[in-house]
Amino acid sequence: VPVLSTHKMSNVVKDKLHTLKIESMLNEQKIISVKETDSLEAVVKVLSENKIHSCPVLGENDKCVGTIDMLDIVNHVVLVAPEKEDISKAGNTKKHITEVLEMASRALALAQVKHVMNTAETNTFVPLEKDNQLTLALAMFSSGIHRTPVVDTEGKLVGTLSQSAIINWLIEQSETHLKEFDALPKYLADIGLGESSVITATETEDVFSVLKKMKDSGVSAIPIVDADGKLVGNFSAVDLVGLYKDHLPKFSQSIKGYLKDHSASSFVNKGLPHQTTTLTDLLAFFKENKYHRVWILDNDSKPTGVVSHTDFM
């Protein structure tokens, strides 16, 4: 939640969160975790099926030893994926190209979680205890961490806390106890949201190029645009599941073709304007769409900015 530091506004949201403990948001949730010896193929399937970007990693005696984030996996995919130069060096025959792709396929499928987890800059492993105040989680989430393990005093995993949980709490509160919050009727432009620049990918770019853009910029999603720069889709890290469904990953396939084959629901062109969208409008968008971000569009439906759950934190 943005800190509104004017004499007319007080951050009642942060004040309220400071009175609550993390365990108040666990709500007997289903704990989704993976083992440190699991393959990345299995992990991507778990994350994709549950529509989450990260989850705790358990080691011996089921102690939490880290987290695996989709950006960790993006980094690994970019590391093992063959670039066009690699394929050229292998020769132009179908046999040689197949051999290069098969090597990448094995590297993708067989890598264990423990060798990949906690490698992304935004995936620092700092578990929280269930009786910590929620404002402690805000500080972590504002750095880009999507989800953090919650443990008891003995270090046993009792749940996870995500950015989405706090967003959902804020949506509920904005309709009840915090409906008089000073910032709700303010426009995004007034509170500094949606002004960050956006890195886009055209629908004809290949999968590897898009993944490399995500790795280099440290983002878990990227807007896909057509030749005119208009939003036509969204490639999120959870779409990586498609790379594991193919025996030979289609790194050179166009991102449009890849999404058509593996994630047709990612062809979305929903967004919000910057100047006329209020904080209330933004919360309503997240409530309706369950996305982790919303692209800010100009009058020509071209993405000019983004507001993510991290920005809220």
SEKE-126469 format. One record per residue (C-alpha): x, y, z. Coordinates in nm, 4 decimals. Layout:
<sites>
<site px="X" py="Y" pz="Z"/>
...
</sites>
This chain:
<sites>
<site px="0.0000" py="0.0000" pz="0.0000"/>
<site px="0.1512" py="0.3363" pz="-0.0976"/>
<site px="0.2569" py="0.5547" pz="0.1920"/>
<site px="0.0703" py="0.8809" pz="0.1476"/>
<site px="0.2877" py="1.1319" pz="0.3263"/>
<site px="0.0764" py="1.4481" pz="0.3203"/>
<site px="-0.0666" py="1.6251" pz="0.6215"/>
<site px="-0.4200" py="1.5476" pz="0.4996"/>
<site px="-0.3729" py="1.1710" pz="0.4742"/>
<site px="-0.2848" py="0.8972" pz="0.7169"/>
<site px="-0.1911" py="0.5422" pz="0.6259"/>
<site px="-0.4694" py="0.3703" pz="0.8165"/>
<site px="-0.4064" py="0.0508" pz="0.6192"/>
<site px="-0.0540" py="0.0138" pz="0.7512"/>
<site px="-0.1715" py="0.1097" pz="1.1001"/>
<site px="-0.4372" py="-0.1627" pz="1.0853"/>
<site px="-0.1940" py="-0.4268" pz="0.9574"/>
<site px="0.0429" py="-0.3401" pz="1.2411"/>
<site px="-0.2198" py="-0.4653" pz="1.4880"/>
<site px="-0.2624" py="-0.8019" pz="1.3129"/>
<site px="-0.0483" py="-1.1135" pz="1.3267"/>
<site px="0.0451" py="-1.3232" pz="1.0247"/>
<site px="-0.1487" py="-1.6246" pz="1.1518"/>
<site px="-0.4716" py="-1.4234" pz="1.1131"/>
<site px="-0.4389" py="-1.4586" pz="0.7352"/>
<site px="-0.3568" py="-1.8284" pz="0.7179"/>
<site px="-0.7215" py="-1.9372" pz="0.7596"/>
<site px="-0.6598" py="-2.3137" pz="0.7687"/>
<site px="-0.5210" py="-2.2960" pz="0.4176"/>
<site px="-0.4004" py="-2.5912" pz="0.2168"/>
<site px="-0.0218" py="-2.5965" pz="0.2402"/>
<site px="0.1396" py="-2.6339" pz="-0.1007"/>
<site px="0.5071" py="-2.7257" pz="-0.0899"/>
<site px="0.7684" py="-2.9282" pz="-0.2792"/>
<site px="1.0726" py="-3.1334" pz="-0.1806"/>
<site px="1.4251" py="-3.0114" pz="-0.2451"/>
<site px="1.4886" py="-3.3314" pz="-0.4413"/>
<site px="1.1855" py="-3.2848" pz="-0.6693"/>
<site px="1.2506" py="-3.2169" pz="-1.0363"/>
<site px="1.1756" py="-2.8761" pz="-1.1834"/>
<site px="0.9299" py="-3.0451" pz="-1.4162"/>
<site px="0.7246" py="-3.1569" pz="-1.1149"/>
<site px="0.7522" py="-2.8159" pz="-0.9506"/>
<site px="0.6328" py="-2.6246" pz="-1.2563"/>
<site px="0.3321" py="-2.8542" pz="-1.2729"/>
<site px="0.2485" py="-2.7846" pz="-0.9063"/>
<site px="0.2825" py="-2.4082" pz="-0.9479"/>
<site px="0.0831" py="-2.4030" pz="-1.2702"/>
<site px="-0.2022" py="-2.6182" pz="-1.1379"/>
<site px="-0.2350" py="-2.4000" pz="-0.8290"/>
<site px="-0.1824" py="-2.0739" pz="-1.0214"/>
<site px="0.0933" py="-1.9548" pz="-0.7883"/>
<site px="0.4383" py="-1.8142" pz="-0.8593"/>
<site px="0.6289" py="-1.9706" pz="-0.5719"/>
<site px="0.6086" py="-2.2176" pz="-0.2843"/>
<site px="0.8150" py="-2.3413" pz="0.0118"/>
<site px="1.0783" py="-2.6115" pz="-0.0302"/>
<site px="1.1080" py="-2.8850" pz="0.2324"/>
<site px="1.4287" py="-3.0695" pz="0.3184"/>
<site px="1.5012" py="-3.3474" pz="0.5637"/>
<site px="1.2486" py="-3.3941" pz="0.8459"/>
<site px="1.0132" py="-3.1687" pz="0.6493"/>
<site px="1.1963" py="-2.8556" pz="0.7636"/>
<site px="1.1558" py="-2.5554" pz="0.5364"/>
<site px="1.4902" py="-2.4905" pz="0.3655"/>
<site px="1.3945" py="-2.2327" pz="0.1047"/>
<site px="1.1468" py="-2.1262" pz="-0.1583"/>
<site px="1.1280" py="-2.1913" pz="-0.5307"/>
<site px="1.0034" py="-1.9032" pz="-0.7414"/>
<site px="0.9131" py="-1.8953" pz="-1.1085"/>
<site px="1.1882" py="-1.6410" pz="-1.1654"/>
<site px="1.4358" py="-1.8960" pz="-1.0286"/>
<site px="1.3052" py="-2.1325" pz="-1.2942"/>
<site px="1.3145" py="-1.8670" pz="-1.5681"/>
<site px="1.6812" py="-1.8078" pz="-1.4847"/>
<site px="1.7501" py="-2.1806" pz="-1.5148"/>
<site px="1.5587" py="-2.2157" pz="-1.8412"/>
<site px="1.7536" py="-1.9288" pz="-1.9969"/>
<site px="2.0764" py="-2.0884" pz="-1.8744"/>
<site px="2.0117" py="-2.4263" pz="-2.0378"/>
<site px="1.8124" py="-2.3189" pz="-2.3438"/>
<site px="2.0093" py="-2.3278" pz="-2.6695"/>
<site px="2.0433" py="-1.9927" pz="-2.8399"/>
<site px="2.0231" py="-1.9623" pz="-3.2165"/>
<site px="2.4021" py="-1.9456" pz="-3.2295"/>
<site px="2.4249" py="-2.2793" pz="-3.0464"/>
<site px="2.1978" py="-2.4443" pz="-3.2991"/>
<site px="2.3961" py="-2.2941" pz="-3.5865"/>
<site px="2.7209" py="-2.4300" pz="-3.4454"/>
<site px="2.5602" py="-2.7726" pz="-3.4137"/>
<site px="2.4916" py="-2.7718" pz="-3.7834"/>
<site px="2.1790" py="-2.7290" pz="-3.9862"/>
<site px="2.0797" py="-3.0912" pz="-4.0088"/>
<site px="1.7630" py="-3.1969" pz="-3.8350"/>
<site px="1.9576" py="-3.4600" pz="-3.6412"/>
<site px="2.2043" py="-3.2131" pz="-3.4925"/>
<site px="1.9358" py="-2.9611" pz="-3.4021"/>
<site px="1.7366" py="-3.2381" pz="-3.2351"/>
<site px="2.0408" py="-3.3404" pz="-3.0301"/>
<site px="2.0884" py="-2.9854" pz="-2.9018"/>
<site px="1.7218" py="-2.9589" pz="-2.8042"/>
<site px="1.7262" py="-3.2996" pz="-2.6367"/>
<site px="2.0180" py="-3.1930" pz="-2.4193"/>
<site px="1.8235" py="-2.8844" pz="-2.3138"/>
<site px="1.5154" py="-3.0959" pz="-2.2518"/>
<site px="1.7044" py="-3.3242" pz="-2.0133"/>
<site px="1.8538" py="-3.0249" pz="-1.8316"/>
<site px="1.5046" py="-2.8856" pz="-1.7850"/>
<site px="1.3399" py="-3.2061" pz="-1.6728"/>
<site px="1.6071" py="-3.3503" pz="-1.4439"/>
<site px="1.7336" py="-3.0467" pz="-1.2534"/>
<site px="1.6504" py="-3.0694" pz="-0.8835"/>
<site px="1.4891" py="-2.7899" pz="-0.6870"/>
<site px="1.7810" py="-2.7561" pz="-0.4437"/>
<site px="2.0130" py="-2.6513" pz="-0.7263"/>
<site px="1.7797" py="-2.3808" pz="-0.8572"/>
<site px="1.5884" py="-2.2346" pz="-0.5615"/>
<site px="1.6687" py="-1.8937" pz="-0.4141"/>
<site px="1.8734" py="-1.7848" pz="-0.7167"/>
<site px="1.6540" py="-1.4945" pz="-0.8304"/>
<site px="1.7332" py="-1.1608" pz="-0.6677"/>
<site px="1.3714" py="-1.1206" pz="-0.5575"/>
<site px="1.3561" py="-1.4635" pz="-0.3947"/>
<site px="1.5488" py="-1.4218" pz="-0.0722"/>
<site px="1.4597" py="-1.6913" pz="0.1795"/>
<site px="1.3437" py="-1.5296" pz="0.5025"/>
<site px="1.0695" py="-1.7350" pz="0.6708"/>
<site px="0.8352" py="-1.5525" pz="0.9063"/>
<site px="0.6886" py="-1.6799" pz="1.2305"/>
<site px="0.3124" py="-1.6995" pz="1.2629"/>
<site px="0.3021" py="-1.4523" pz="1.5523"/>
<site px="0.4973" py="-1.1833" pz="1.3611"/>
<site px="0.3130" py="-0.8627" pz="1.2772"/>
<site px="0.1858" py="-0.8330" pz="0.9210"/>
<site px="0.3831" py="-0.5137" pz="0.8623"/>
<site px="0.6982" py="-0.7260" pz="0.8738"/>
<site px="0.5675" py="-0.9162" pz="0.5723"/>
<site px="0.4995" py="-0.5891" pz="0.3893"/>
<site px="0.8667" py="-0.4992" pz="0.3995"/>
<site px="0.9544" py="-0.8347" pz="0.2395"/>
<site px="0.6807" py="-0.8218" pz="-0.0230"/>
<site px="0.7779" py="-0.4705" pz="-0.1293"/>
<site px="1.1108" py="-0.6141" pz="-0.2486"/>
<site px="0.9290" py="-0.8368" pz="-0.4991"/>
<site px="0.8921" py="-1.1587" pz="-0.3000"/>
<site px="0.5520" py="-1.3068" pz="-0.3916"/>
<site px="0.5064" py="-1.5591" pz="-0.1127"/>
<site px="0.6866" py="-1.6402" pz="0.2096"/>
<site px="0.6830" py="-1.9518" pz="0.4293"/>
<site px="0.5279" py="-1.9166" pz="0.7734"/>
<site px="0.6745" py="-2.1350" pz="1.0495"/>
<site px="0.6135" py="-2.2023" pz="1.4171"/>
<site px="0.8721" py="-2.1520" pz="1.6904"/>
<site px="1.0309" py="-2.4881" pz="1.6026"/>
<site px="1.0725" py="-2.3995" pz="1.2373"/>
<site px="0.7937" py="-2.6281" pz="1.1168"/>
<site px="0.6000" py="-2.5044" pz="0.8145"/>
<site px="0.2448" py="-2.4070" pz="0.9138"/>
<site px="0.1415" py="-2.2129" pz="0.6048"/>
<site px="0.2382" py="-1.9490" pz="0.3529"/>
<site px="0.1583" py="-1.5812" pz="0.3249"/>
<site px="0.1314" py="-1.4202" pz="-0.0176"/>
<site px="0.0970" py="-1.0727" pz="-0.1605"/>
<site px="-0.2442" py="-1.1820" pz="-0.2886"/>
<site px="-0.3653" py="-1.2542" pz="0.0646"/>
<site px="-0.2985" py="-0.8954" pz="0.1671"/>
<site px="-0.4578" py="-0.7617" pz="-0.1526"/>
<site px="-0.7695" py="-0.9720" pz="-0.0873"/>
<site px="-0.7788" py="-0.8447" pz="0.2710"/>
<site px="-0.7540" py="-0.4864" pz="0.1464"/>
<site px="-1.0366" py="-0.5431" pz="-0.1034"/>
<site px="-1.2597" py="-0.6717" pz="0.1743"/>
<site px="-1.1621" py="-0.3933" pz="0.4121"/>
<site px="-1.2132" py="-0.1233" pz="0.1487"/>
<site px="-1.5759" py="-0.2325" pz="0.1207"/>
<site px="-1.6313" py="-0.2344" pz="0.4982"/>
<site px="-1.4117" py="-0.0985" pz="0.7776"/>
<site px="-1.1756" py="0.1021" pz="0.5555"/>
<site px="-1.4239" py="0.2336" pz="0.3012"/>
<site px="-1.3441" py="0.5885" pz="0.4173"/>
<site px="-0.9703" py="0.5405" pz="0.3502"/>
<site px="-0.8480" py="0.8715" pz="0.2044"/>
<site px="-0.6603" py="0.7118" pz="-0.0848"/>
<site px="-0.9470" py="0.5071" pz="-0.2325"/>
<site px="-1.0955" py="0.7844" pz="-0.4524"/>
<site px="-0.7512" py="0.9055" pz="-0.5604"/>
<site px="-0.6366" py="0.8518" pz="-0.9193"/>
<site px="-0.3339" py="0.6348" pz="-0.9915"/>
<site px="-0.1510" py="0.9405" pz="-1.1189"/>
<site px="-0.2084" py="1.1127" pz="-0.7826"/>
<site px="-0.0518" py="0.8349" pz="-0.5758"/>
<site px="0.2340" py="0.7386" pz="-0.8056"/>
<site px="0.1090" py="0.4029" pz="-0.9304"/>
<site px="0.1292" py="0.2764" pz="-1.2879"/>
<site px="0.4090" py="0.5079" pz="-1.3948"/>
<site px="0.6918" py="0.2556" pz="-1.4221"/>
<site px="0.8056" py="0.1747" pz="-1.7747"/>
<site px="0.7059" py="-0.1556" pz="-1.9338"/>
<site px="0.9179" py="-0.3957" pz="-2.1343"/>
<site px="0.7056" py="-0.5550" pz="-2.4068"/>
<site px="0.7485" py="-0.8442" pz="-2.6467"/>
<site px="0.5962" py="-0.8684" pz="-2.9913"/>
<site px="0.3854" py="-1.1723" pz="-3.0712"/>
<site px="0.6352" py="-1.2832" pz="-3.3367"/>
<site px="0.9333" py="-1.2994" pz="-3.0992"/>
<site px="1.0549" py="-1.6477" pz="-3.0087"/>
<site px="1.0074" py="-1.8045" pz="-2.6669"/>
<site px="1.3741" py="-1.7832" pz="-2.5716"/>
<site px="1.3895" py="-1.4085" pz="-2.6456"/>
<site px="1.0873" py="-1.3441" pz="-2.4248"/>
<site px="1.2313" py="-1.5546" pz="-2.1409"/>
<site px="1.5608" py="-1.3687" pz="-2.1647"/>
<site px="1.3786" py="-1.0356" pz="-2.1412"/>
<site px="1.2054" py="-1.1578" pz="-1.8265"/>
<site px="1.5331" py="-1.2736" pz="-1.6736"/>
<site px="1.7227" py="-0.9555" pz="-1.7589"/>
<site px="1.4476" py="-0.7293" pz="-1.6250"/>
<site px="1.3626" py="-0.9462" pz="-1.3238"/>
<site px="0.9897" py="-0.9592" pz="-1.3932"/>
<site px="0.7547" py="-1.2564" pz="-1.3735"/>
<site px="0.5310" py="-1.1459" pz="-1.6614"/>
<site px="0.5563" py="-0.9482" pz="-1.9823"/>
<site px="0.2873" py="-0.7983" pz="-2.2074"/>
<site px="0.2632" py="-0.9343" pz="-2.5613"/>
<site px="0.1821" py="-0.6778" pz="-2.8291"/>
<site px="0.0995" py="-0.6906" pz="-3.1986"/>
<site px="0.2804" py="-0.5103" pz="-3.4799"/>
<site px="0.1031" py="-0.1861" pz="-3.3857"/>
<site px="0.2082" py="-0.2116" pz="-3.0229"/>
<site px="-0.1403" py="-0.2973" pz="-2.8960"/>
<site px="-0.1828" py="-0.5410" pz="-2.6081"/>
<site px="-0.2890" py="-0.8872" pz="-2.7264"/>
<site px="-0.1677" py="-1.1157" pz="-2.4495"/>
<site px="0.0252" py="-1.1786" pz="-2.1336"/>
<site px="0.3153" py="-1.4199" pz="-2.0877"/>
<site px="0.3578" py="-1.5112" pz="-1.7245"/>
<site px="0.6133" py="-1.7354" pz="-1.5628"/>
<site px="0.3376" py="-1.9875" pz="-1.4905"/>
<site px="0.3088" py="-2.0431" pz="-1.8670"/>
<site px="0.6439" py="-2.2232" pz="-1.8485"/>
<site px="0.4532" py="-2.5467" pz="-1.7940"/>
<site px="0.4361" py="-2.5756" pz="-2.1727"/>
<site px="0.8120" py="-2.6237" pz="-2.1966"/>
<site px="0.7804" py="-2.9428" pz="-1.9954"/>
<site px="0.4908" py="-3.0846" pz="-2.1935"/>
<site px="0.6955" py="-3.1033" pz="-2.5116"/>
<site px="0.9620" py="-3.3681" pz="-2.5547"/>
<site px="1.1635" py="-3.1058" pz="-2.7401"/>
<site px="1.1049" py="-2.7581" pz="-2.5946"/>
<site px="1.0022" py="-2.5071" pz="-2.8588"/>
<site px="1.2466" py="-2.2314" pz="-2.7692"/>
<site px="1.2449" py="-2.0983" pz="-3.1257"/>
<site px="0.8650" py="-2.1029" pz="-3.1602"/>
<site px="0.6912" py="-1.7644" pz="-3.1698"/>
<site px="0.5438" py="-1.6620" pz="-2.8365"/>
<site px="0.2042" py="-1.6307" pz="-3.0062"/>
<site px="0.2210" py="-1.9897" pz="-3.1301"/>
<site px="0.3479" py="-2.1124" pz="-2.7944"/>
<site px="0.0602" py="-1.9519" pz="-2.6023"/>
<site px="-0.1897" py="-2.0801" pz="-2.8570"/>
<site px="-0.0640" py="-2.4350" pz="-2.7971"/>
<site px="-0.0217" py="-2.4235" pz="-2.4204"/>
<site px="-0.2082" py="-2.1290" pz="-2.2653"/>
<site px="-0.4833" py="-1.9828" pz="-2.4812"/>
<site px="-0.6261" py="-1.8062" pz="-2.1737"/>
<site px="-0.3191" py="-1.5817" pz="-2.1787"/>
<site px="-0.4538" py="-1.4017" pz="-2.4847"/>
<site px="-0.6004" py="-1.1138" pz="-2.2877"/>
<site px="-0.6142" py="-0.7453" pz="-2.3682"/>
<site px="-0.7625" py="-0.6197" pz="-2.0423"/>
<site px="-0.6060" py="-0.3122" pz="-1.8924"/>
<site px="-0.6863" py="0.0181" pz="-1.7267"/>
<site px="-0.6244" py="0.3838" pz="-1.8212"/>
<site px="-0.3873" py="0.5826" pz="-1.6046"/>
<site px="-0.5512" py="0.9215" pz="-1.5629"/>
<site px="-0.9076" py="0.8101" pz="-1.4866"/>
<site px="-0.8507" py="0.4974" pz="-1.2761"/>
<site px="-0.8900" py="0.5303" pz="-0.8990"/>
<site px="-0.7518" py="0.3040" pz="-0.6302"/>
<site px="-1.1055" py="0.1710" pz="-0.5844"/>
<site px="-1.1220" py="0.0866" pz="-0.9562"/>
<site px="-0.7907" py="-0.0942" pz="-0.9287"/>
<site px="-0.9045" py="-0.3063" pz="-0.6355"/>
<site px="-1.2249" py="-0.3896" pz="-0.8227"/>
<site px="-1.0164" py="-0.5065" pz="-1.1196"/>
<site px="-0.8088" py="-0.7371" pz="-0.8991"/>
<site px="-1.1210" py="-0.8707" pz="-0.7294"/>
<site px="-1.2834" py="-0.9569" pz="-1.0617"/>
<site px="-0.9834" py="-1.0887" pz="-1.2524"/>
<site px="-0.7575" py="-1.2498" pz="-0.9890"/>
<site px="-0.4475" py="-1.1297" pz="-1.1739"/>
<site px="-0.1194" py="-1.0405" pz="-1.0047"/>
<site px="-0.0871" py="-0.7255" pz="-1.2138"/>
<site px="-0.2764" py="-0.4965" pz="-1.4479"/>
<site px="-0.1291" py="-0.3337" pz="-1.7567"/>
<site px="-0.1886" py="0.0394" pz="-1.7887"/>
<site px="-0.3033" py="0.1217" pz="-2.1423"/>
<site px="-0.3181" py="0.4441" pz="-2.3414"/>
<site px="-0.6085" py="0.5393" pz="-2.5683"/>
<site px="-0.4694" py="0.3122" pz="-2.8411"/>
<site px="-0.4584" py="0.0047" pz="-2.6129"/>
<site px="-0.0796" py="0.0191" pz="-2.5947"/>
<site px="0.0786" py="-0.0734" pz="-2.2584"/>
<site px="0.2520" py="0.2234" pz="-2.0987"/>
<site px="0.2824" py="0.1022" pz="-1.7397"/>
<site px="0.1904" py="-0.1640" pz="-1.4911"/>
<site px="0.0551" py="-0.1938" pz="-1.1389"/>
<site px="0.1484" py="-0.5176" pz="-0.9664"/>
<site px="0.0796" py="-0.6579" pz="-0.6244"/>
<site px="0.4414" py="-0.5680" pz="-0.5419"/>
<site px="0.3628" py="-0.2034" pz="-0.6152"/>
<site px="0.0780" py="-0.2212" pz="-0.3640"/>
<site px="0.3095" py="-0.3554" pz="-0.1002"/>
</sites>
